[in-house]
Amino acid sequence: MVLIPAGTAIAWQPGPADLPKGTQIAVLVGDPAKPAPFVLRVKFLPDTVVGPHRHATAENLTILVGEVHHGMGETLDWKRGERLAPGGFVFLPAMMPHAVWTTTGEAVLQVTGTGPFSLLYVNPKDDPSKAR
């Protein structure tokens, strides 16, 4: 059992290279790199864009802090993305193309799923790890 009472400080660390620079993550349960359940939190800075991508396994996104825009499909359409505020939720089946972005403020998402967790960018040019 893992219990994290409200108000407990979360140990943030730099996100992996395939997420935009400045992104932070905190793994709460499990190891996202292994084929087992995991829970992690992702903190995005304002004006962060994670271009269209897929995940090999299904994932659940819950917005905890701030606002996130979520768009479906293989291209980023700024006008069609749904604005999600705290409490907003998205379930994504495996290999479903989507994108997320923030605008004016920092945002924190909770991601749950079964590993191994990775981002498979539709357009390799959107992968920040290629620019580092």
TIMIRO-235605 format. One record per residue: residue number from 0; residue in three letters; x, y, z of N, C-alpha, C in turn. Coordinates in Angstrom, 3 decimals, always signed. Layout:
# residues N
+-------+-------+----------+----------+----------+----------+----------+----------+----------+----------+----------+
: lumba : vexke :   n.east :  n.north :     n.up :  ca.east : ca.north :    ca.up :   c.east :  c.north :     c.up :
+-------+-------+----------+----------+----------+----------+----------+----------+----------+----------+----------+
:   NUM :   ALA :        X :        Y :        Z :        X :        Y :        Z :        X :        Y :        Z :
...
+-------+-------+----------+----------+----------+----------+----------+----------+----------+----------+----------+
END
This chain:
# residues 132
+-------+-------+----------+----------+----------+----------+----------+----------+----------+----------+----------+
: lumba : vexke :   n.east :  n.north :     n.up :  ca.east : ca.north :    ca.up :   c.east :  c.north :     c.up :
+-------+-------+----------+----------+----------+----------+----------+----------+----------+----------+----------+
:     0 :   MET :   +0.841 :   -1.180 :   +0.000 :   +0.000 :   +0.000 :   +0.000 :   +0.886 :   +1.244 :   +0.000 :
:     1 :   VAL :   +0.460 :   +2.243 :   -0.732 :   +1.121 :   +3.542 :   -0.732 :   +0.089 :   +4.574 :   -0.325 :
:     2 :   LEU :   +0.428 :   +5.392 :   +0.646 :   -0.465 :   +6.435 :   +1.131 :   +0.293 :   +7.748 :   +1.105 :
:     3 :   ILE :   -0.253 :   +8.731 :   +0.390 :   +0.362 :  +10.058 :   +0.323 :   -0.696 :  +11.061 :   +0.775 :
:     4 :   PRO :   -0.644 :  +11.491 :   +2.031 :   -1.638 :  +12.446 :   +2.528 :   -1.579 :  +13.777 :   +1.775 :
:     5 :   ALA :   -2.717 :  +14.431 :   +1.660 :   -2.770 :  +15.751 :   +1.033 :   -1.778 :  +16.682 :   +1.723 :
:     6 :   GLY :   -1.114 :  +17.486 :   +0.950 :   -0.138 :  +18.420 :   +1.488 :   +1.268 :  +17.857 :   +1.604 :
:     7 :   THR :   +1.426 :  +16.575 :   +1.329 :   +2.751 :  +15.959 :   +1.369 :   +3.586 :  +16.465 :   +0.197 :
:     8 :   ALA :   +4.819 :  +16.831 :   +0.473 :   +5.719 :  +17.289 :   -0.593 :   +6.020 :  +16.137 :   -1.542 :
:     9 :   ILE :   +5.915 :  +16.411 :   -2.814 :   +6.198 :  +15.424 :   -3.854 :   +7.632 :  +15.637 :   -4.343 :
:    10 :   ALA :   +8.364 :  +14.559 :   -4.547 :   +9.750 :  +14.634 :   -5.033 :   +9.753 :  +14.717 :   -6.560 :
:    11 :   TRP :   +9.852 :  +15.935 :   -7.066 :   +9.880 :  +16.156 :   -8.513 :  +11.286 :  +15.942 :   -9.050 :
:    12 :   GLN :  +11.365 :  +15.470 :  -10.272 :  +12.647 :  +15.309 :  -10.955 :  +12.469 :  +15.726 :  -12.412 :
:    13 :   PRO :  +13.551 :  +16.039 :  -13.102 :  +13.421 :  +16.418 :  -14.518 :  +12.761 :  +15.298 :  -15.313 :
:    14 :   GLY :  +11.901 :  +15.693 :  -16.240 :  +11.237 :  +14.717 :  -17.098 :  +12.217 :  +14.087 :  -18.063 :
:    15 :   PRO :  +11.809 :  +12.975 :  -18.672 :  +12.680 :  +12.319 :  -19.643 :  +12.884 :  +13.199 :  -20.872 :
:    16 :   ALA :  +13.890 :  +12.870 :  -21.644 :  +14.266 :  +13.679 :  -22.814 :  +13.168 :  +13.760 :  -23.862 :
:    17 :   ASP :  +12.228 :  +12.804 :  -23.866 :  +11.178 :  +12.855 :  -24.882 :   +9.993 :  +13.738 :  -24.478 :
:    18 :   LEU :  +10.092 :  +14.427 :  -23.337 :   +9.130 :  +15.449 :  -22.952 :   +9.795 :  +16.812 :  -23.069 :
:    19 :   PRO :   +9.013 :  +17.877 :  -23.298 :   +9.603 :  +19.207 :  -23.465 :  +10.480 :  +19.625 :  -22.289 :
:    20 :   LYS :  +11.504 :  +20.386 :  -22.596 :  +12.419 :  +20.892 :  -21.580 :  +11.636 :  +21.667 :  -20.518 :
:    21 :   GLY :  +11.996 :  +21.460 :  -19.274 :  +11.323 :  +22.114 :  -18.159 :  +10.229 :  +21.266 :  -17.542 :
:    22 :   THR :   +9.824 :  +20.198 :  -18.223 :   +8.819 :  +19.293 :  -17.679 :   +9.415 :  +18.516 :  -16.513 :
:    23 :   GLN :   +8.625 :  +18.341 :  -15.465 :   +9.067 :  +17.567 :  -14.312 :   +8.107 :  +16.403 :  -14.098 :
:    24 :   ILE :   +8.627 :  +15.325 :  -13.511 :   +7.770 :  +14.181 :  -13.186 :   +8.024 :  +13.747 :  -11.744 :
:    25 :   ALA :   +7.026 :  +13.092 :  -11.198 :   +7.141 :  +12.466 :   -9.879 :   +6.452 :  +11.112 :   -9.977 :
:    26 :   VAL :   +7.193 :  +10.058 :   -9.761 :   +6.619 :   +8.714 :   -9.793 :   +6.079 :   +8.407 :   -8.400 :
:    27 :   LEU :   +4.782 :   +8.123 :   -8.315 :   +4.150 :   +7.843 :   -7.035 :   +4.131 :   +6.351 :   -6.716 :
:    28 :   VAL :   +3.889 :   +5.543 :   -7.746 :   +3.790 :   +4.099 :   -7.566 :   +4.325 :   +3.407 :   -8.807 :
:    29 :   GLY :   +5.077 :   +2.349 :   -8.612 :   +5.542 :   +1.536 :   -9.723 :   +6.743 :   +2.110 :  -10.440 :
:    30 :   ASP :   +7.053 :   +1.505 :  -11.558 :   +8.153 :   +1.936 :  -12.419 :   +7.607 :   +1.994 :  -13.831 :
:    31 :   PRO :   +7.412 :   +3.210 :  -14.373 :   +6.822 :   +3.333 :  -15.706 :   +7.605 :   +2.607 :  -16.808 :
:    32 :   ALA :   +8.843 :   +2.272 :  -16.568 :   +9.649 :   +1.578 :  -17.578 :   +9.394 :   +0.076 :  -17.596 :
:    33 :   LYS :   +8.682 :   -0.427 :  -16.593 :   +8.461 :   -1.874 :  -16.492 :   +7.022 :   -2.237 :  -16.853 :
:    34 :   PRO :   +6.780 :   -3.475 :  -17.273 :   +5.430 :   -3.905 :  -17.648 :   +4.555 :   -4.185 :  -16.422 :
:    35 :   ALA :   +4.208 :   -3.127 :  -15.731 :   +3.402 :   -3.226 :  -14.522 :   +2.662 :   -1.900 :  -14.323 :
:    36 :   PRO :   +1.644 :   -1.866 :  -13.449 :   +0.922 :   -0.622 :  -13.196 :   +1.834 :   +0.463 :  -12.613 :
:    37 :   PHE :   +1.502 :   +1.713 :  -12.951 :   +2.238 :   +2.855 :  -12.411 :   +1.295 :   +4.038 :  -12.238 :
:    38 :   VAL :   +1.706 :   +4.968 :  -11.387 :   +1.045 :   +6.263 :  -11.228 :   +2.156 :   +7.296 :  -11.173 :
:    39 :   LEU :   +2.040 :   +8.308 :  -12.008 :   +3.018 :   +9.395 :  -11.962 :   +2.321 :  +10.716 :  -12.146 :
:    40 :   ARG :   +3.009 :  +11.763 :  -11.787 :   +2.511 :  +13.120 :  -12.011 :   +3.477 :  +13.825 :  -12.935 :
:    41 :   VAL :   +2.918 :  +14.660 :  -13.785 :   +3.699 :  +15.428 :  -14.749 :   +3.385 :  +16.897 :  -14.538 :
:    42 :   LYS :   +4.436 :  +17.706 :  -14.404 :   +4.273 :  +19.149 :  -14.234 :   +4.789 :  +19.841 :  -15.492 :
:    43 :   PHE :   +3.881 :  +20.587 :  -16.141 :   +4.230 :  +21.329 :  -17.351 :   +4.305 :  +22.813 :  -17.042 :
:    44 :   LEU :   +5.268 :  +23.481 :  -17.632 :   +5.385 :  +24.931 :  -17.548 :   +4.349 :  +25.581 :  -18.466 :
:    45 :   PRO :   +4.102 :  +26.901 :  -18.304 :   +3.238 :  +27.590 :  -19.259 :   +3.808 :  +27.464 :  -20.677 :
:    46 :   ASP :   +2.929 :  +27.479 :  -21.647 :   +3.305 :  +27.429 :  -23.074 :   +4.108 :  +26.181 :  -23.438 :
:    47 :   THR :   +3.765 :  +25.063 :  -22.849 :   +4.393 :  +23.784 :  -23.176 :   +3.514 :  +23.057 :  -24.189 :
:    48 :   VAL :   +4.146 :  +22.476 :  -25.192 :   +3.424 :  +21.697 :  -26.200 :   +4.058 :  +20.311 :  -26.301 :
:    49 :   VAL :   +3.232 :  +19.291 :  -26.154 :   +3.648 :  +17.921 :  -26.423 :   +2.910 :  +17.537 :  -27.703 :
:    50 :   GLY :   +3.643 :  +17.552 :  -28.813 :   +3.051 :  +17.321 :  -30.125 :   +2.359 :  +15.981 :  -30.238 :
:    51 :   PRO :   +1.640 :  +15.782 :  -31.328 :   +0.903 :  +14.529 :  -31.509 :   +1.796 :  +13.302 :  -31.310 :
:    52 :   HIS :   +1.294 :  +12.408 :  -30.482 :   +2.056 :  +11.212 :  -30.124 :   +1.099 :  +10.097 :  -29.734 :
:    53 :   ARG :   +1.662 :   +8.921 :  -29.553 :   +0.911 :   +7.746 :  -29.113 :   +1.646 :   +7.125 :  -27.933 :
:    54 :   HIS :   +0.934 :   +6.260 :  -27.238 :   +1.537 :   +5.434 :  -26.193 :   +1.214 :   +3.982 :  -26.533 :
:    55 :   ALA :   +2.151 :   +3.093 :  -26.296 :   +1.956 :   +1.682 :  -26.633 :   +0.876 :   +1.032 :  -25.780 :
:    56 :   THR :   +0.632 :   +1.576 :  -24.599 :   -0.391 :   +1.037 :  -23.705 :   -1.412 :   +2.124 :  -23.378 :
:    57 :   ALA :   -2.571 :   +1.730 :  -22.887 :   -3.612 :   +2.690 :  -22.513 :   -3.148 :   +3.552 :  -21.350 :
:    58 :   GLU :   -3.680 :   +4.765 :  -21.289 :   -3.348 :   +5.650 :  -20.168 :   -4.568 :   +6.445 :  -19.758 :
:    59 :   ASN :   -4.544 :   +6.890 :  -18.501 :   -5.568 :   +7.758 :  -17.933 :   -4.892 :   +9.061 :  -17.521 :
:    60 :   LEU :   -5.470 :  +10.189 :  -17.924 :   -4.956 :  +11.505 :  -17.536 :   -5.998 :  +12.186 :  -16.657 :
:    61 :   THR :   -5.574 :  +12.712 :  -15.520 :   -6.441 :  +13.505 :  -14.659 :   -5.738 :  +14.822 :  -14.391 :
:    62 :   ILE :   -6.420 :  +15.922 :  -14.631 :   -5.840 :  +17.243 :  -14.399 :   -5.979 :  +17.559 :  -12.909 :
:    63 :   LEU :   -4.860 :  +17.882 :  -12.273 :   -4.861 :  +18.212 :  -10.840 :   -4.755 :  +19.708 :  -10.596 :
:    64 :   VAL :   -3.913 :  +20.390 :  -11.380 :   -3.654 :  +21.822 :  -11.188 :   -3.596 :  +22.488 :  -12.557 :
:    65 :   GLY :   -4.167 :  +23.668 :  -12.671 :   -4.051 :  +24.449 :  -13.898 :   -4.972 :  +23.960 :  -15.003 :
:    66 :   GLU :   -4.646 :  +24.395 :  -16.216 :   -5.425 :  +24.026 :  -17.389 :   -4.536 :  +23.378 :  -18.429 :
:    67 :   VAL :   -5.087 :  +22.384 :  -19.082 :   -4.402 :  +21.686 :  -20.163 :   -5.377 :  +21.614 :  -21.329 :
:    68 :   HIS :   -4.857 :  +21.746 :  -22.519 :   -5.665 :  +21.537 :  -23.714 :   -5.275 :  +20.178 :  -24.269 :
:    69 :   HIS :   -6.283 :  +19.428 :  -24.684 :   -6.047 :  +18.076 :  -25.187 :   -6.702 :  +17.952 :  -26.553 :
:    70 :   GLY :   -5.917 :  +17.541 :  -27.541 :   -6.454 :  +17.369 :  -28.886 :   -6.206 :  +15.966 :  -29.399 :
:    71 :   MET :   -7.176 :  +15.433 :  -30.113 :   -7.062 :  +14.102 :  -30.690 :   -6.594 :  +14.207 :  -32.141 :
:    72 :   GLY :   -5.890 :  +13.175 :  -32.599 :   -5.508 :  +13.102 :  -33.999 :   -4.010 :  +13.219 :  -34.222 :
:    73 :   GLU :   -3.643 :  +13.023 :  -35.473 :   -2.226 :  +13.010 :  -35.838 :   -1.653 :  +14.382 :  -36.139 :
:    74 :   THR :   -2.494 :  +15.419 :  -36.143 :   -2.007 :  +16.785 :  -36.339 :   -2.528 :  +17.647 :  -35.188 :
:    75 :   LEU :   -1.769 :  +18.665 :  -34.848 :   -2.145 :  +19.566 :  -33.764 :   -3.090 :  +20.624 :  -34.315 :
:    76 :   ASP :   -4.292 :  +20.658 :  -33.799 :   -5.297 :  +21.642 :  -34.210 :   -5.649 :  +22.475 :  -32.985 :
:    77 :   TRP :   -5.045 :  +23.659 :  -32.903 :   -5.201 :  +24.532 :  -31.741 :   -6.667 :  +24.866 :  -31.467 :
:    78 :   LYS :   -7.491 :  +24.907 :  -32.499 :   -8.891 :  +25.310 :  -32.335 :   -9.790 :  +24.170 :  -31.878 :
:    79 :   ARG :   -9.355 :  +22.932 :  -32.041 :  -10.215 :  +21.798 :  -31.728 :   -9.886 :  +21.141 :  -30.394 :
:    80 :   GLY :   -8.827 :  +21.541 :  -29.752 :   -8.473 :  +20.926 :  -28.476 :   -9.481 :  +21.254 :  -27.389 :
:    81 :   GLU :   -9.713 :  +20.301 :  -26.514 :  -10.605 :  +20.510 :  -25.375 :   -9.826 :  +21.109 :  -24.214 :
:    82 :   ARG :  -10.370 :  +22.153 :  -23.600 :   -9.765 :  +22.753 :  -22.410 :  -10.192 :  +21.932 :  -21.207 :
:    83 :   LEU :   -9.205 :  +21.468 :  -20.435 :   -9.473 :  +20.661 :  -19.249 :   -8.937 :  +21.370 :  -18.012 :
:    84 :   ALA :   -9.776 :  +21.502 :  -17.017 :   -9.421 :  +22.142 :  -15.749 :   -9.291 :  +21.055 :  -14.684 :
:    85 :   PRO :   -8.897 :  +21.419 :  -13.447 :   -8.765 :  +20.415 :  -12.398 :  -10.010 :  +19.532 :  -12.289 :
:    86 :   GLY :   -9.753 :  +18.234 :  -12.233 :  -10.825 :  +17.249 :  -12.212 :  -11.122 :  +16.685 :  -13.588 :
:    87 :   GLY :  -10.650 :  +17.369 :  -14.650 :  -10.852 :  +16.865 :  -16.003 :  -10.127 :  +15.546 :  -16.185 :
:    88 :   PHE :  -10.689 :  +14.683 :  -17.025 :  -10.171 :  +13.328 :  -17.181 :  -10.214 :  +12.925 :  -18.649 :
:    89 :   VAL :   -9.195 :  +12.177 :  -19.063 :   -9.146 :  +11.610 :  -20.417 :   -8.668 :  +10.167 :  -20.302 :
:    90 :   PHE :   -9.404 :   +9.243 :  -20.940 :   -8.929 :   +7.874 :  -21.092 :   -8.485 :   +7.710 :  -22.532 :
:    91 :   LEU :   -7.279 :   +7.194 :  -22.724 :   -6.727 :   +6.997 :  -24.065 :   -6.382 :   +5.531 :  -24.280 :
:    92 :   PRO :   -7.054 :   +4.877 :  -25.231 :   -6.663 :   +3.505 :  -25.548 :   -5.242 :   +3.480 :  -26.110 :
:    93 :   ALA :   -4.622 :   +2.334 :  -26.084 :   -3.280 :   +2.189 :  -26.654 :   -3.266 :   +2.680 :  -28.101 :
:    94 :   MET :   -2.197 :   +3.363 :  -28.463 :   -1.911 :   +3.833 :  -29.816 :   -2.871 :   +4.918 :  -30.323 :
:    95 :   MET :   -3.622 :   +5.567 :  -29.460 :   -4.518 :   +6.657 :  -29.841 :   -3.701 :   +7.947 :  -29.974 :
:    96 :   PRO :   -3.632 :   +8.538 :  -31.180 :   -2.842 :   +9.765 :  -31.336 :   -3.525 :  +10.958 :  -30.660 :
:    97 :   HIS :   -2.721 :  +11.723 :  -29.946 :   -3.238 :  +12.904 :  -29.247 :   -2.090 :  +13.863 :  -28.953 :
:    98 :   ALA :   -2.444 :  +15.082 :  -28.541 :   -1.462 :  +16.100 :  -28.153 :   -1.994 :  +16.826 :  -26.928 :
:    99 :   VAL :   -1.090 :  +17.397 :  -26.137 :   -1.480 :  +18.228 :  -25.000 :   -0.657 :  +19.504 :  -25.022 :
:   100 :   TRP :   -1.250 :  +20.585 :  -24.515 :   -0.510 :  +21.828 :  -24.411 :   -1.090 :  +22.697 :  -23.308 :
:   101 :   THR :   -0.222 :  +23.542 :  -22.775 :   -0.641 :  +24.519 :  -21.769 :   -0.574 :  +25.895 :  -22.405 :
:   102 :   THR :   -1.198 :  +26.863 :  -21.760 :   -1.148 :  +28.228 :  -22.280 :   -0.504 :  +29.135 :  -21.237 :
:   103 :   THR :   -1.294 :  +29.745 :  -20.390 :   -0.762 :  +30.789 :  -19.513 :   -0.203 :  +30.315 :  -18.185 :
:   104 :   GLY :   -0.538 :  +29.144 :  -17.741 :   -0.093 :  +28.738 :  -16.411 :   +0.514 :  +27.354 :  -16.364 :
:   105 :   GLU :   +1.126 :  +27.079 :  -15.225 :   +1.674 :  +25.751 :  -14.963 :   +0.511 :  +24.768 :  -14.789 :
:   106 :   ALA :   +0.740 :  +23.519 :  -15.136 :   -0.286 :  +22.496 :  -14.995 :   +0.333 :  +21.216 :  -14.451 :
:   107 :   VAL :   -0.453 :  +20.483 :  -13.669 :   -0.018 :  +19.189 :  -13.145 :   -1.072 :  +18.151 :  -13.527 :
:   108 :   LEU :   -0.619 :  +17.074 :  -14.145 :   -1.476 :  +15.956 :  -14.535 :   -1.055 :  +14.720 :  -13.778 :
:   109 :   GLN :   -2.017 :  +13.874 :  -13.473 :   -1.705 :  +12.561 :  -12.941 :   -1.958 :  +11.554 :  -14.053 :
:   110 :   VAL :   -0.975 :  +10.704 :  -14.295 :   -1.046 :   +9.706 :  -15.358 :   -1.006 :   +8.330 :  -14.713 :
:   111 :   THR :   -1.981 :   +7.492 :  -15.061 :   -1.973 :   +6.111 :  -14.593 :   -2.042 :   +5.195 :  -15.803 :
:   112 :   GLY :   -1.425 :   +4.060 :  -15.667 :   -1.446 :   +3.103 :  -16.756 :   -0.612 :   +1.895 :  -16.410 :
:   113 :   THR :   -0.292 :   +1.134 :  -17.439 :   +0.563 :   -0.028 :  -17.308 :   +1.748 :   +0.166 :  -18.238 :
:   114 :   GLY :   +2.947 :   +0.019 :  -17.703 :   +4.149 :   +0.216 :  -18.495 :   +4.388 :   -0.931 :  -19.457 :
:   115 :   PRO :   +5.410 :   -0.818 :  -20.225 :   +6.338 :   +0.310 :  -20.229 :   +5.733 :   +1.539 :  -20.907 :
:   116 :   PHE :   +5.957 :   +2.684 :  -20.289 :   +5.416 :   +3.961 :  -20.734 :   +6.437 :   +4.656 :  -21.625 :
:   117 :   SER :   +5.996 :   +5.113 :  -22.779 :   +6.861 :   +5.881 :  -23.681 :   +5.991 :   +6.710 :  -24.599 :
:   118 :   LEU :   +6.611 :   +7.705 :  -25.221 :   +5.931 :   +8.539 :  -26.205 :   +6.451 :   +8.167 :  -27.586 :
:   119 :   LEU :   +5.534 :   +7.929 :  -28.493 :   +5.868 :   +7.618 :  -29.878 :   +5.318 :   +8.768 :  -30.715 :
:   120 :   TYR :   +6.184 :   +9.730 :  -31.074 :   +5.722 :  +10.922 :  -31.780 :   +5.303 :  +10.580 :  -33.205 :
:   121 :   VAL :   +4.168 :  +11.150 :  -33.636 :   +3.693 :  +10.972 :  -35.005 :   +4.729 :  +11.530 :  -35.972 :
:   122 :   ASN :   +5.217 :  +12.741 :  -35.677 :   +6.258 :  +13.373 :  -36.481 :   +7.541 :  +13.374 :  -35.654 :
:   123 :   PRO :   +8.560 :  +12.648 :  -36.080 :   +9.801 :  +12.602 :  -35.297 :  +10.394 :  +13.978 :  -34.990 :
:   124 :   LYS :  +10.073 :  +14.984 :  -35.780 :  +10.585 :  +16.339 :  -35.523 :   +9.987 :  +16.952 :  -34.252 :
:   125 :   ASP :   +8.851 :  +16.423 :  -33.798 :   +8.225 :  +16.909 :  -32.561 :   +8.876 :  +16.338 :  -31.305 :
:   126 :   ASP :   +9.714 :  +15.333 :  -31.456 :  +10.352 :  +14.666 :  -30.323 :  +11.494 :  +15.528 :  -29.787 :
:   127 :   PRO :  +11.324 :  +16.123 :  -28.582 :  +12.364 :  +16.993 :  -28.029 :  +13.704 :  +16.287 :  -27.803 :
:   128 :   SER :  +13.687 :  +14.971 :  -27.641 :  +14.950 :  +14.266 :  -27.413 :  +15.855 :  +14.318 :  -28.636 :
:   129 :   LYS :  +15.288 :  +14.569 :  -29.794 :  +16.079 :  +14.656 :  -31.031 :  +16.846 :  +15.986 :  -31.104 :
:   130 :   ALA :  +16.374 :  +16.985 :  -30.343 :  +17.011 :  +18.322 :  -30.372 :  +18.030 :  +18.506 :  -29.257 :
:   131 :   ARG :  +18.097 :  +17.561 :  -28.315 :  +18.992 :  +17.730 :  -27.161 :  +20.329 :  +17.120 :  -27.428 :
+-------+-------+----------+----------+----------+----------+----------+----------+----------+----------+----------+
END
